[in-house]
Amino acid sequence: TQFKADFVILEGYIKFSGELLRLSLLALGGFGTLLLIRLKNETGAEFLKHSDFLIVSLISMICFAFCSVACLFHRYHASDSMSWYISWLRAEKENKKEKASTEYRGLKKSFKRSGLALIISQIFFVSGVLFFIIAITLLIKKVM
């Protein structure tokens, strides 16, 4: 009960990065569909062959892929930080100062990594969305 609020906060961050991960993978699936349309030469494939659209789409796909990696990195280190936290609390309670110090350093390192990964995932997600919008705008201009 002492650290229930910490787990609730952690769960919120992990859910947020899970949503970013889910949306990034969905976007990558959408690009996969466009690639299949182009490869199978289906209706509308001629619009997908423009180099400017392909370049911007590729940049967007790379951003979504990096976002997915950063989200997974965040989820791992956010969960790991709670194990460090619990170990630190136990060592403090048992008055094991050296072990508590080691656990606290691990906790801080894990917190920094998970926080940085979450920020990076957000940057890549927003970048992916912006490049996707640019790609669709280029595609619409080619159609009209």
N, CA, C and O atoms as CSV, one atom per row, in Angstrom:
chain,resi,resn,atom,element,x,y,z
A,1,THR,N,N,0.821,-1.206,0.000
A,1,THR,CA,C,0.000,0.000,0.000
A,1,THR,C,C,0.858,1.261,0.000
A,1,THR,O,O,0.411,2.321,-0.437
A,2,GLN,N,N,2.090,1.144,0.491
A,2,GLN,CA,C,2.974,2.294,0.590
A,2,GLN,C,C,3.289,2.886,-0.784
A,2,GLN,O,O,3.449,4.099,-0.920
A,3,PHE,N,N,3.376,2.041,-1.781
A,3,PHE,CA,C,3.746,2.534,-3.107
A,3,PHE,C,C,2.668,2.296,-4.147
A,3,PHE,O,O,2.969,2.186,-5.335
A,4,LYS,N,N,1.416,2.215,-3.718
A,4,LYS,CA,C,0.313,1.997,-4.651
A,4,LYS,C,C,0.185,3.163,-5.637
A,4,LYS,O,O,-0.060,2.937,-6.822
A,5,ALA,N,N,0.345,4.377,-5.178
A,5,ALA,CA,C,0.254,5.541,-6.065
A,5,ALA,C,C,1.340,5.503,-7.130
A,5,ALA,O,O,1.108,5.893,-8.275
A,6,ASP,N,N,2.530,5.030,-6.751
A,6,ASP,CA,C,3.620,4.921,-7.728
A,6,ASP,C,C,3.268,3.933,-8.837
A,6,ASP,O,O,3.569,4.166,-10.008
A,7,PHE,N,N,2.626,2.826,-8.456
A,7,PHE,CA,C,2.224,1.847,-9.461
A,7,PHE,C,C,1.119,2.392,-10.368
A,7,PHE,O,O,1.082,2.082,-11.559
A,8,VAL,N,N,0.235,3.190,-9.814
A,8,VAL,CA,C,-0.828,3.791,-10.624
A,8,VAL,C,C,-0.233,4.766,-11.637
A,8,VAL,O,O,-0.641,4.783,-12.798
A,9,ILE,N,N,0.717,5.565,-11.203
A,9,ILE,CA,C,1.390,6.502,-12.117
A,9,ILE,C,C,2.147,5.733,-13.184
A,9,ILE,O,O,2.065,6.064,-14.367
A,10,LEU,N,N,2.883,4.709,-12.776
A,10,LEU,CA,C,3.633,3.879,-13.720
A,10,LEU,C,C,2.705,3.264,-14.764
A,10,LEU,O,O,3.013,3.259,-15.956
A,11,GLU,N,N,1.578,2.751,-14.308
A,11,GLU,CA,C,0.612,2.136,-15.219
A,11,GLU,C,C,0.109,3.141,-16.255
A,11,GLU,O,O,-0.083,2.792,-17.420
A,12,GLY,N,N,-0.103,4.386,-15.831
A,12,GLY,CA,C,-0.545,5.422,-16.769
A,12,GLY,C,C,0.498,5.695,-17.844
A,12,GLY,O,O,0.158,5.830,-19.019
A,13,TYR,N,N,1.767,5.779,-17.446
A,13,TYR,CA,C,2.837,6.007,-18.423
A,13,TYR,C,C,2.973,4.816,-19.374
A,13,TYR,O,O,3.160,4.996,-20.577
A,14,ILE,N,N,2.879,3.621,-18.840
A,14,ILE,CA,C,3.005,2.430,-19.680
A,14,ILE,C,C,1.826,2.333,-20.651
A,14,ILE,O,O,2.006,1.933,-21.801
A,15,LYS,N,N,0.634,2.693,-20.201
A,15,LYS,CA,C,-0.516,2.702,-21.111
A,15,LYS,C,C,-0.335,3.736,-22.224
A,15,LYS,O,O,-0.685,3.488,-23.378
A,16,PHE,N,N,0.211,4.888,-21.867
A,16,PHE,CA,C,0.446,5.933,-22.871
A,16,PHE,C,C,1.439,5.458,-23.927
A,16,PHE,O,O,1.197,5.604,-25.125
A,17,SER,N,N,2.554,4.889,-23.480
A,17,SER,CA,C,3.522,4.397,-24.467
A,17,SER,C,C,2.951,3.218,-25.244
A,17,SER,O,O,3.322,3.000,-26.397
A,18,GLY,N,N,2.057,2.458,-24.630
A,18,GLY,CA,C,1.377,1.370,-25.343
A,18,GLY,C,C,0.493,1.895,-26.460
A,18,GLY,O,O,0.416,1.297,-27.533
A,19,GLU,N,N,-0.171,3.008,-26.208
A,19,GLU,CA,C,-1.004,3.620,-27.253
A,19,GLU,C,C,-0.147,4.164,-28.394
A,19,GLU,O,O,-0.495,4.004,-29.564
A,20,LEU,N,N,0.972,4.805,-28.054
A,20,LEU,CA,C,1.880,5.272,-29.099
A,20,LEU,C,C,2.400,4.091,-29.920
A,20,LEU,O,O,2.495,4.172,-31.145
A,21,LEU,N,N,2.730,3.010,-29.244
A,21,LEU,CA,C,3.201,1.807,-29.933
A,21,LEU,C,C,2.119,1.262,-30.855
A,21,LEU,O,O,2.389,0.941,-32.013
A,22,ARG,N,N,0.904,1.158,-30.349
A,22,ARG,CA,C,-0.209,0.618,-31.140
A,22,ARG,C,C,-0.465,1.477,-32.370
A,22,ARG,O,O,-0.636,0.945,-33.467
A,23,LEU,N,N,-0.495,2.789,-32.207
A,23,LEU,CA,C,-0.746,3.683,-33.333
A,23,LEU,C,C,0.400,3.671,-34.349
A,23,LEU,O,O,0.163,3.763,-35.553
A,24,SER,N,N,1.622,3.561,-33.872
A,24,SER,CA,C,2.765,3.484,-34.781
A,24,SER,C,C,2.716,2.206,-35.610
A,24,SER,O,O,2.971,2.227,-36.814
A,25,LEU,N,N,2.387,1.097,-34.960
A,25,LEU,CA,C,2.290,-0.161,-35.699
A,25,LEU,C,C,1.123,-0.140,-36.676
A,25,LEU,O,O,1.204,-0.725,-37.756
A,26,LEU,N,N,0.046,0.530,-36.303
A,26,LEU,CA,C,-1.089,0.677,-37.211
A,26,LEU,C,C,-0.684,1.494,-38.441
A,26,LEU,O,O,-1.055,1.151,-39.564
A,27,ALA,N,N,0.071,2.564,-38.233
A,27,ALA,CA,C,0.544,3.384,-39.354
A,27,ALA,C,C,1.463,2.575,-40.260
A,27,ALA,O,O,1.375,2.673,-41.484
A,28,LEU,N,N,2.344,1.778,-39.665
A,28,LEU,CA,C,3.231,0.941,-40.476
A,28,LEU,C,C,2.425,-0.074,-41.295
A,28,LEU,O,O,2.778,-0.380,-42.434
A,29,GLY,N,N,1.354,-0.585,-40.714
A,29,GLY,CA,C,0.463,-1.489,-41.456
A,29,GLY,C,C,-0.222,-0.783,-42.617
A,29,GLY,O,O,-0.410,-1.364,-43.686
A,30,GLY,N,N,-0.593,0.472,-42.399
A,30,GLY,CA,C,-1.195,1.266,-43.472
A,30,GLY,C,C,-0.227,1.482,-44.624
A,30,GLY,O,O,-0.607,1.399,-45.791
A,31,PHE,N,N,1.024,1.760,-44.287
A,31,PHE,CA,C,2.032,1.910,-45.333
A,31,PHE,C,C,2.257,0.584,-46.057
A,31,PHE,O,O,2.503,0.562,-47.262
A,32,GLY,N,N,2.171,-0.511,-45.319
A,32,GLY,CA,C,2.290,-1.830,-45.938
A,32,GLY,C,C,1.191,-2.070,-46.957
A,32,GLY,O,O,1.427,-2.667,-48.008
A,33,THR,N,N,-0.010,-1.603,-46.644
A,33,THR,CA,C,-1.136,-1.721,-47.576
A,33,THR,C,C,-0.862,-0.918,-48.839
A,33,THR,O,O,-1.103,-1.400,-49.945
A,34,LEU,N,N,-0.361,0.301,-48.684
A,34,LEU,CA,C,-0.026,1.117,-49.858
A,34,LEU,C,C,1.062,0.452,-50.693
A,34,LEU,O,O,1.026,0.509,-51.922
A,35,LEU,N,N,2.018,-0.172,-50.034
A,35,LEU,CA,C,3.083,-0.871,-50.748
A,35,LEU,C,C,2.524,-2.050,-51.539
A,35,LEU,O,O,2.934,-2.288,-52.675
A,36,LEU,N,N,1.594,-2.783,-50.946
A,36,LEU,CA,C,0.970,-3.906,-51.661
A,36,LEU,C,C,0.178,-3.423,-52.876
A,36,LEU,O,O,0.203,-4.056,-53.932
A,37,ILE,N,N,-0.521,-2.306,-52.721
A,37,ILE,CA,C,-1.262,-1.739,-53.862
A,37,ILE,C,C,-0.294,-1.414,-54.991
A,37,ILE,O,O,-0.571,-1.675,-56.162
A,38,ARG,N,N,0.830,-0.847,-54.623
A,38,ARG,CA,C,1.824,-0.481,-55.642
A,38,ARG,C,C,2.440,-1.718,-56.280
A,38,ARG,O,O,2.586,-1.773,-57.501
A,39,LEU,N,N,2.802,-2.710,-55.474
A,39,LEU,CA,C,3.450,-3.913,-55.994
A,39,LEU,C,C,2.510,-4.749,-56.868
A,39,LEU,O,O,2.934,-5.325,-57.870
A,40,LYS,N,N,1.242,-4.809,-56.485
A,40,LYS,CA,C,0.264,-5.574,-57.260
A,40,LYS,C,C,-0.283,-4.783,-58.436
A,40,LYS,O,O,-1.057,-5.300,-59.241
A,41,ASN,N,N,0.128,-3.521,-58.526
A,41,ASN,CA,C,-0.300,-2.630,-59.604
A,41,ASN,C,C,-1.830,-2.526,-59.680
A,41,ASN,O,O,-2.420,-2.587,-60.759
A,42,GLU,N,N,-2.451,-2.367,-58.513
A,42,GLU,CA,C,-3.902,-2.247,-58.433
A,42,GLU,C,C,-4.324,-0.821,-58.771
A,42,GLU,O,O,-3.481,0.038,-59.032
A,43,THR,N,N,-5.627,-0.577,-58.764
A,43,THR,CA,C,-6.160,0.742,-59.071
A,43,THR,C,C,-5.551,1.789,-58.145
A,43,THR,O,O,-5.553,1.630,-56.924
A,44,GLY,N,N,-5.038,2.844,-58.733
A,44,GLY,CA,C,-4.426,3.929,-57.976
A,44,GLY,C,C,-2.933,3.774,-57.778
A,44,GLY,O,O,-2.287,4.662,-57.221
A,45,ALA,N,N,-2.370,2.653,-58.230
A,45,ALA,CA,C,-0.935,2.404,-58.038
A,45,ALA,C,C,-0.075,3.437,-58.751
A,45,ALA,O,O,1.040,3.722,-58.315
A,46,GLU,N,N,-0.583,4.000,-59.844
A,46,GLU,CA,C,0.210,4.978,-60.598
A,46,GLU,C,C,0.497,6.227,-59.772
A,46,GLU,O,O,1.509,6.892,-59.991
A,47,PHE,N,N,-0.375,6.552,-58.833
A,47,PHE,CA,C,-0.160,7.728,-57.980
A,47,PHE,C,C,0.896,7.464,-56.908
A,47,PHE,O,O,1.510,8.396,-56.389
A,48,LEU,N,N,1.100,6.195,-56.584
A,48,LEU,CA,C,2.040,5.839,-55.520
A,48,LEU,C,C,3.475,5.720,-56.028
A,48,LEU,O,O,4.377,5.397,-55.255
A,49,LYS,N,N,3.693,5.975,-57.308
A,49,LYS,CA,C,5.020,5.810,-57.898
A,49,LYS,C,C,5.823,7.106,-57.961
A,49,LYS,O,O,6.957,7.095,-58.441
A,50,HIS,N,N,5.276,8.201,-57.496
A,50,HIS,CA,C,5.989,9.479,-57.532
A,50,HIS,C,C,7.079,9.496,-56.471
A,50,HIS,O,O,6.851,9.120,-55.321
A,51,SER,N,N,8.265,9.937,-56.872
A,51,SER,CA,C,9.424,9.867,-55.973
A,51,SER,C,C,9.269,10.734,-54.730
A,51,SER,O,O,9.709,10.343,-53.649
A,52,ASP,N,N,8.651,11.905,-54.865
A,52,ASP,CA,C,8.501,12.767,-53.681
A,52,ASP,C,C,7.586,12.112,-52.648
A,52,ASP,O,O,7.849,12.185,-51.447
A,53,PHE,N,N,6.516,11.475,-53.112
A,53,PHE,CA,C,5.620,10.759,-52.195
A,53,PHE,C,C,6.351,9.600,-51.531
A,53,PHE,O,O,6.205,9.375,-50.329
A,54,LEU,N,N,7.134,8.868,-52.309
A,54,LEU,CA,C,7.848,7.704,-51.769
A,54,LEU,C,C,8.879,8.110,-50.730
A,54,LEU,O,O,9.013,7.450,-49.700
A,55,ILE,N,N,9.603,9.178,-50.985
A,55,ILE,CA,C,10.641,9.625,-50.051
A,55,ILE,C,C,10.024,10.080,-48.729
A,55,ILE,O,O,10.484,9.694,-47.654
A,56,VAL,N,N,8.990,10.894,-48.817
A,56,VAL,CA,C,8.348,11.395,-47.589
A,56,VAL,C,C,7.674,10.249,-46.833
A,56,VAL,O,O,7.690,10.223,-45.603
A,57,SER,N,N,7.082,9.301,-47.565
A,57,SER,CA,C,6.466,8.131,-46.921
A,57,SER,C,C,7.511,7.285,-46.210
A,57,SER,O,O,7.280,6.796,-45.104
A,58,LEU,N,N,8.657,7.116,-46.848
A,58,LEU,CA,C,9.722,6.343,-46.232
A,58,LEU,C,C,10.210,7.014,-44.946
A,58,LEU,O,O,10.453,6.336,-43.947
A,59,ILE,N,N,10.352,8.318,-44.966
A,59,ILE,CA,C,10.764,9.050,-43.755
A,59,ILE,C,C,9.722,8.854,-42.652
A,59,ILE,O,O,10.066,8.648,-41.488
A,60,SER,N,N,8.457,8.922,-43.030
A,60,SER,CA,C,7.383,8.719,-42.055
A,60,SER,C,C,7.428,7.314,-41.470
A,60,SER,O,O,7.272,7.133,-40.263
A,61,MET,N,N,7.643,6.317,-42.333
A,61,MET,CA,C,7.719,4.935,-41.855
A,61,MET,C,C,8.893,4.752,-40.895
A,61,MET,O,O,8.771,4.054,-39.888
A,62,ILE,N,N,10.018,5.371,-41.202
A,62,ILE,CA,C,11.187,5.267,-40.334
A,62,ILE,C,C,10.892,5.909,-38.966
A,62,ILE,O,O,11.276,5.373,-37.927
A,63,CYS,N,N,10.215,7.048,-38.982
A,63,CYS,CA,C,9.837,7.706,-37.720
A,63,CYS,C,C,8.924,6.817,-36.885
A,63,CYS,O,O,9.110,6.695,-35.675
A,64,PHE,N,N,7.935,6.194,-37.533
A,64,PHE,CA,C,7.026,5.299,-36.795
A,64,PHE,C,C,7.763,4.064,-36.275
A,64,PHE,O,O,7.471,3.584,-35.179
A,65,ALA,N,N,8.713,3.551,-37.050
A,65,ALA,CA,C,9.491,2.395,-36.590
A,65,ALA,C,C,10.339,2.763,-35.367
A,65,ALA,O,O,10.391,2.005,-34.398
A,66,PHE,N,N,11.002,3.924,-35.412
A,66,PHE,CA,C,11.802,4.363,-34.265
A,66,PHE,C,C,10.913,4.658,-33.055
A,66,PHE,O,O,11.314,4.424,-31.915
A,67,CYS,N,N,9.727,5.165,-33.303
A,67,CYS,CA,C,8.776,5.394,-32.209
A,67,CYS,C,C,8.431,4.068,-31.530
A,67,CYS,O,O,8.382,3.983,-30.303
A,68,SER,N,N,8.194,3.040,-32.338
A,68,SER,CA,C,7.871,1.723,-31.785
A,68,SER,C,C,9.011,1.187,-30.921
A,68,SER,O,O,8.783,0.653,-29.836
A,69,VAL,N,N,10.228,1.335,-31.412
A,69,VAL,CA,C,11.398,0.871,-30.650
A,69,VAL,C,C,11.511,1.647,-29.335
A,69,VAL,O,O,11.746,1.057,-28.281
A,70,ALA,N,N,11.347,2.957,-29.400
A,70,ALA,CA,C,11.453,3.778,-28.185
A,70,ALA,C,C,10.343,3.430,-27.184
A,70,ALA,O,O,10.575,3.438,-25.975
A,71,CYS,N,N,9.153,3.128,-27.681
A,71,CYS,CA,C,8.052,2.738,-26.788
A,71,CYS,C,C,8.363,1.420,-26.075
A,71,CYS,O,O,8.120,1.287,-24.876
A,72,LEU,N,N,8.894,0.462,-26.808
A,72,LEU,CA,C,9.259,-0.812,-26.184
A,72,LEU,C,C,10.381,-0.618,-25.161
A,72,LEU,O,O,10.364,-1.222,-24.088
A,73,PHE,N,N,11.342,0.221,-25.500
A,73,PHE,CA,C,12.429,0.546,-24.581
A,73,PHE,C,C,11.864,1.190,-23.315
A,73,PHE,O,O,12.272,0.853,-22.203
A,74,HIS,N,N,10.924,2.116,-23.492
A,74,HIS,CA,C,10.302,2.774,-22.337
A,74,HIS,C,C,9.569,1.770,-21.465
A,74,HIS,O,O,9.723,1.769,-20.243
A,75,ARG,N,N,8.778,0.922,-22.088
A,75,ARG,CA,C,7.984,-0.033,-21.315
A,75,ARG,C,C,8.882,-0.952,-20.485
A,75,ARG,O,O,8.575,-1.269,-19.336
A,76,TYR,N,N,9.991,-1.369,-21.083
A,76,TYR,CA,C,10.917,-2.232,-20.350
A,76,TYR,C,C,11.505,-1.490,-19.148
A,76,TYR,O,O,11.471,-1.996,-18.026
A,77,HIS,N,N,12.038,-0.305,-19.380
A,77,HIS,CA,C,12.718,0.415,-18.300
A,77,HIS,C,C,11.739,0.975,-17.271
A,77,HIS,O,O,12.103,1.121,-16.104
A,78,ALA,N,N,10.525,1.288,-17.666
A,78,ALA,CA,C,9.531,1.742,-16.686
A,78,ALA,C,C,9.181,0.601,-15.732
A,78,ALA,O,O,9.063,0.805,-14.524
A,79,SER,N,N,9.017,-0.589,-16.280
A,79,SER,CA,C,8.735,-1.747,-15.419
A,79,SER,C,C,9.942,-2.090,-14.564
A,79,SER,O,O,9.804,-2.408,-13.383
A,80,ASP,N,N,11.126,-2.027,-15.161
A,80,ASP,CA,C,12.353,-2.329,-14.431
A,80,ASP,C,C,12.578,-1.340,-13.289
A,80,ASP,O,O,13.078,-1.714,-12.228
A,81,SER,N,N,12.210,-0.085,-13.510
A,81,SER,CA,C,12.418,0.912,-12.459
A,81,SER,C,C,11.594,0.590,-11.210
A,81,SER,O,O,12.015,0.891,-10.093
A,82,MET,N,N,10.437,-0.014,-11.397
A,82,MET,CA,C,9.633,-0.362,-10.225
A,82,MET,C,C,10.254,-1.504,-9.440
A,82,MET,O,O,10.124,-1.555,-8.217
A,83,SER,N,N,10.936,-2.430,-10.132
A,83,SER,CA,C,11.621,-3.487,-9.380
A,83,SER,C,C,12.795,-2.903,-8.593
A,83,SER,O,O,13.065,-3.330,-7.470
A,84,TRP,N,N,13.494,-1.927,-9.182
A,84,TRP,CA,C,14.560,-1.231,-8.447
A,84,TRP,C,C,13.973,-0.492,-7.248
A,84,TRP,O,O,14.556,-0.483,-6.164
A,85,TYR,N,N,12.816,0.125,-7.455
A,85,TYR,CA,C,12.162,0.900,-6.396
A,85,TYR,C,C,11.790,0.003,-5.210
A,85,TYR,O,O,12.029,0.346,-4.052
A,86,ILE,N,N,11.205,-1.142,-5.524
A,86,ILE,CA,C,10.798,-2.071,-4.463
A,86,ILE,C,C,12.026,-2.602,-3.729
A,86,ILE,O,O,12.020,-2.708,-2.502
A,87,SER,N,N,13.071,-2.933,-4.473
A,87,SER,CA,C,14.310,-3.413,-3.844
A,87,SER,C,C,14.927,-2.334,-2.952
A,87,SER,O,O,15.436,-2.626,-1.870
A,88,TRP,N,N,14.875,-1.097,-3.415
A,88,TRP,CA,C,15.407,0.014,-2.624
A,88,TRP,C,C,14.618,0.175,-1.330
A,88,TRP,O,O,15.207,0.339,-0.261
A,89,LEU,N,N,13.278,0.127,-1.419
A,89,LEU,CA,C,12.452,0.257,-0.215
A,89,LEU,C,C,12.730,-0.862,0.784
A,89,LEU,O,O,12.799,-0.630,1.991
A,90,ARG,N,N,12.891,-2.086,0.262
A,90,ARG,CA,C,13.187,-3.218,1.152
A,90,ARG,C,C,14.538,-3.030,1.845
A,90,ARG,O,O,14.675,-3.267,3.045
A,91,ALA,N,N,15.532,-2.601,1.064
A,91,ALA,CA,C,16.862,-2.395,1.662
A,91,ALA,C,C,16.824,-1.281,2.714
A,91,ALA,O,O,17.477,-1.385,3.751
A,92,GLU,N,N,16.065,-0.226,2.448
A,92,GLU,CA,C,15.911,0.864,3.427
A,92,GLU,C,C,15.233,0.348,4.695
A,92,GLU,O,O,15.634,0.675,5.812
A,93,LYS,N,N,14.208,-0.458,4.497
A,93,LYS,CA,C,13.459,-0.975,5.638
A,93,LYS,C,C,14.326,-1.905,6.490
A,93,LYS,O,O,14.214,-1.921,7.716
A,94,GLU,N,N,15.200,-2.688,5.821
A,94,GLU,CA,C,16.081,-3.614,6.528
A,94,GLU,C,C,17.360,-2.919,7.014
A,94,GLU,O,O,18.228,-3.550,7.616
A,95,ASN,N,N,17.463,-1.600,6.743
A,95,ASN,CA,C,18.595,-0.772,7.165
A,95,ASN,C,C,19.936,-1.255,6.570
A,95,ASN,O,O,20.975,-1.200,7.227
A,96,LYS,N,N,19.885,-1.723,5.321
A,96,LYS,CA,C,21.090,-2.130,4.597
A,96,LYS,C,C,21.500,-0.961,3.709
A,96,LYS,O,O,21.075,-0.849,2.560
A,97,LYS,N,N,22.332,-0.101,4.272
A,97,LYS,CA,C,22.665,1.173,3.609
A,97,LYS,C,C,23.386,0.995,2.272
A,97,LYS,O,O,23.064,1.678,1.300
A,98,GLU,N,N,24.354,0.086,2.218
A,98,GLU,CA,C,25.109,-0.098,0.974
A,98,GLU,C,C,24.216,-0.651,-0.137
A,98,GLU,O,O,24.270,-0.187,-1.276
A,99,LYS,N,N,23.402,-1.639,0.201
A,99,LYS,CA,C,22.487,-2.209,-0.788
A,99,LYS,C,C,21.446,-1.163,-1.208
A,99,LYS,O,O,21.091,-1.076,-2.384
A,100,ALA,N,N,20.969,-0.387,-0.264
A,100,ALA,CA,C,19.996,0.664,-0.574
A,100,ALA,C,C,20.591,1.687,-1.530
A,100,ALA,O,O,19.913,2.165,-2.439
A,101,SER,N,N,21.854,2.020,-1.323
A,101,SER,CA,C,22.520,2.973,-2.203
A,101,SER,C,C,22.640,2.417,-3.622
A,101,SER,O,O,22.412,3.140,-4.592
A,102,THR,N,N,22.992,1.158,-3.746
A,102,THR,CA,C,23.096,0.510,-5.063
A,102,THR,C,C,21.731,0.469,-5.750
A,102,THR,O,O,21.613,0.781,-6.935
A,103,GLU,N,N,20.722,0.088,-5.007
A,103,GLU,CA,C,19.367,0.002,-5.569
A,103,GLU,C,C,18.866,1.382,-5.990
A,103,GLU,O,O,18.191,1.520,-7.010
A,104,TYR,N,N,19.198,2.391,-5.207
A,104,TYR,CA,C,18.754,3.753,-5.534
A,104,TYR,C,C,19.417,4.260,-6.815
A,104,TYR,O,O,18.774,4.910,-7.639
A,105,ARG,N,N,20.703,3.960,-6.974
A,105,ARG,CA,C,21.398,4.354,-8.220
A,105,ARG,C,C,20.776,3.648,-9.429
A,105,ARG,O,O,20.585,4.261,-10.480
A,106,GLY,N,N,20.465,2.369,-9.277
A,106,GLY,CA,C,19.805,1.627,-10.359
A,106,GLY,C,C,18.435,2.194,-10.674
A,106,GLY,O,O,18.028,2.269,-11.833
A,107,LEU,N,N,17.726,2.593,-9.619
A,107,LEU,CA,C,16.404,3.202,-9.793
A,107,LEU,C,C,16.504,4.495,-10.585
A,107,LEU,O,O,15.741,4.710,-11.528
A,108,LYS,N,N,17.442,5.358,-10.206
A,108,LYS,CA,C,17.601,6.643,-10.905
A,108,LYS,C,C,17.999,6.436,-12.360
A,108,LYS,O,O,17.496,7.131,-13.242
A,109,LYS,N,N,18.889,5.496,-12.619
A,109,LYS,CA,C,19.325,5.212,-13.988
A,109,LYS,C,C,18.150,4.703,-14.835
A,109,LYS,O,O,17.977,5.105,-15.986
A,110,SER,N,N,17.365,3.828,-14.251
A,110,SER,CA,C,16.213,3.276,-14.971
A,110,SER,C,C,15.150,4.345,-15.218
A,110,SER,O,O,14.537,4.378,-16.285
A,111,PHE,N,N,14.930,5.222,-14.228
A,111,PHE,CA,C,13.991,6.331,-14.404
A,111,PHE,C,C,14.424,7.238,-15.549
A,111,PHE,O,O,13.610,7.623,-16.388
A,112,LYS,N,N,15.712,7.577,-15.577
A,112,LYS,CA,C,16.220,8.459,-16.638
A,112,LYS,C,C,16.041,7.822,-18.004
A,112,LYS,O,O,15.620,8.482,-18.954
A,113,ARG,N,N,16.359,6.541,-18.102
A,113,ARG,CA,C,16.230,5.845,-19.388
A,113,ARG,C,C,14.782,5.773,-19.850
A,113,ARG,O,O,14.487,6.002,-21.023
A,114,SER,N,N,13.881,5.456,-18.928
A,114,SER,CA,C,12.478,5.343,-19.330
A,114,SER,C,C,11.901,6.709,-19.693
A,114,SER,O,O,11.117,6.821,-20.636
A,115,GLY,N,N,12.283,7.740,-18.954
A,115,GLY,CA,C,11.801,9.085,-19.270
A,115,GLY,C,C,12.303,9.574,-20.614
A,115,GLY,O,O,11.548,10.150,-21.397
A,116,LEU,N,N,13.579,9.343,-20.879
A,116,LEU,CA,C,14.164,9.742,-22.157
A,116,LEU,C,C,13.517,8.976,-23.310
A,116,LEU,O,O,13.232,9.550,-24.362
A,117,ALA,N,N,13.288,7.687,-23.110
A,117,ALA,CA,C,12.652,6.878,-24.162
A,117,ALA,C,C,11.232,7.362,-24.447
A,117,ALA,O,O,10.798,7.361,-25.598
A,118,LEU,N,N,10.513,7.772,-23.415
A,118,LEU,CA,C,9.158,8.269,-23.632
A,118,LEU,C,C,9.167,9.574,-24.426
A,118,LEU,O,O,8.346,9.766,-25.323
A,119,ILE,N,N,10.087,10.459,-24.099
A,119,ILE,CA,C,10.203,11.723,-24.837
A,119,ILE,C,C,10.582,11.459,-26.293
A,119,ILE,O,O,10.002,12.045,-27.207
A,120,ILE,N,N,11.556,10.577,-26.503
A,120,ILE,CA,C,11.977,10.244,-27.867
A,120,ILE,C,C,10.835,9.616,-28.655
A,120,ILE,O,O,10.652,9.929,-29.832
A,121,SER,N,N,10.070,8.740,-28.027
A,121,SER,CA,C,8.950,8.101,-28.730
A,121,SER,C,C,7.915,9.134,-29.156
A,121,SER,O,O,7.346,9.030,-30.243
A,122,GLN,N,N,7.668,10.126,-28.314
A,122,GLN,CA,C,6.708,11.175,-28.672
A,122,GLN,C,C,7.214,12.012,-29.835
A,122,GLN,O,O,6.448,12.363,-30.733
A,123,ILE,N,N,8.501,12.331,-29.821
A,123,ILE,CA,C,9.082,13.122,-30.911
A,123,ILE,C,C,8.977,12.362,-32.226
A,123,ILE,O,O,8.568,12.928,-33.240
A,124,PHE,N,N,9.344,11.083,-32.215
A,124,PHE,CA,C,9.255,10.290,-33.445
A,124,PHE,C,C,7.813,10.101,-33.900
A,124,PHE,O,O,7.538,10.084,-35.099
A,125,PHE,N,N,6.889,9.958,-32.948
A,125,PHE,CA,C,5.485,9.789,-33.335
A,125,PHE,C,C,4.961,11.046,-34.029
A,125,PHE,O,O,4.348,10.965,-35.094
A,126,VAL,N,N,5.206,12.199,-33.423
A,126,VAL,CA,C,4.747,13.460,-34.017
A,126,VAL,C,C,5.410,13.668,-35.380
A,126,VAL,O,O,4.757,14.103,-36.328
A,127,SER,N,N,6.691,13.361,-35.478
A,127,SER,CA,C,7.390,13.487,-36.758
A,127,SER,C,C,6.779,12.563,-37.805
A,127,SER,O,O,6.579,12.960,-38.953
A,128,GLY,N,N,6.488,11.341,-37.407
A,128,GLY,CA,C,5.869,10.391,-38.326
A,128,GLY,C,C,4.525,10.880,-38.815
A,128,GLY,O,O,4.212,10.760,-40.000
A,129,VAL,N,N,3.728,11.428,-37.918
A,129,VAL,CA,C,2.412,11.959,-38.305
A,129,VAL,C,C,2.572,13.137,-39.263
A,129,VAL,O,O,1.868,13.221,-40.269
A,130,LEU,N,N,3.489,14.037,-38.954
A,130,LEU,CA,C,3.699,15.202,-39.826
A,130,LEU,C,C,4.158,14.782,-41.223
A,130,LEU,O,O,3.646,15.292,-42.220
A,131,PHE,N,N,5.113,13.862,-41.301
A,131,PHE,CA,C,5.564,13.394,-42.610
A,131,PHE,C,C,4.466,12.629,-43.342
A,131,PHE,O,O,4.384,12.677,-44.569
A,132,PHE,N,N,3.619,11.918,-42.584
A,132,PHE,CA,C,2.488,11.231,-43.204
A,132,PHE,C,C,1.521,12.245,-43.818
A,132,PHE,O,O,1.038,12.047,-44.933
A,133,ILE,N,N,1.244,13.316,-43.102
A,133,ILE,CA,C,0.358,14.361,-43.618
A,133,ILE,C,C,0.956,14.991,-44.875
A,133,ILE,O,O,0.247,15.246,-45.848
A,134,ILE,N,N,2.258,15.237,-44.846
A,134,ILE,CA,C,2.921,15.792,-46.020
A,134,ILE,C,C,2.814,14.827,-47.200
A,134,ILE,O,O,2.538,15.246,-48.324
A,135,ALA,N,N,3.032,13.536,-46.942
A,135,ALA,CA,C,2.951,12.538,-48.012
A,135,ALA,C,C,1.552,12.479,-48.616
A,135,ALA,O,O,1.400,12.411,-49.836
A,136,ILE,N,N,0.548,12.504,-47.776
A,136,ILE,CA,C,-0.835,12.453,-48.275
A,136,ILE,C,C,-1.153,13.730,-49.048
A,136,ILE,O,O,-1.832,13.686,-50.073
A,137,THR,N,N,-0.666,14.852,-48.562
A,137,THR,CA,C,-0.868,16.123,-49.291
A,137,THR,C,C,-0.228,16.065,-50.673
A,137,THR,O,O,-0.825,16.502,-51.657
A,138,LEU,N,N,0.978,15.530,-50.746
A,138,LEU,CA,C,1.656,15.375,-52.044
A,138,LEU,C,C,0.855,14.442,-52.953
A,138,LEU,O,O,0.723,14.691,-54.151
A,139,LEU,N,N,0.327,13.373,-52.374
A,139,LEU,CA,C,-0.463,12.416,-53.154
A,139,LEU,C,C,-1.737,13.063,-53.675
A,139,LEU,O,O,-2.113,12.838,-54.826
A,140,ILE,N,N,-2.400,13.851,-52.866
A,140,ILE,CA,C,-3.643,14.531,-53.277
A,140,ILE,C,C,-3.333,15.531,-54.387
A,140,ILE,O,O,-4.109,15.660,-55.334
A,141,LYS,N,N,-2.211,16.241,-54.283
A,141,LYS,CA,C,-1.836,17.203,-55.334
A,141,LYS,C,C,-1.581,16.486,-56.654
A,141,LYS,O,O,-1.884,17.033,-57.714
A,142,LYS,N,N,-1.032,15.277,-56.615
A,142,LYS,CA,C,-0.777,14.518,-57.838
A,142,LYS,C,C,-2.079,14.033,-58.467
A,142,LYS,O,O,-2.193,13.959,-59.690
A,143,VAL,N,N,-3.047,13.708,-57.639
A,143,VAL,CA,C,-4.338,13.216,-58.140
A,143,VAL,C,C,-5.122,14.346,-58.793
A,143,VAL,O,O,-5.799,14.123,-59.798
A,144,MET,N,N,-5.045,15.543,-58.248
A,144,MET,CA,C,-5.844,16.656,-58.755
A,144,MET,C,C,-5.153,17.384,-59.834
A,144,MET,O,O,-5.693,18.352,-60.369
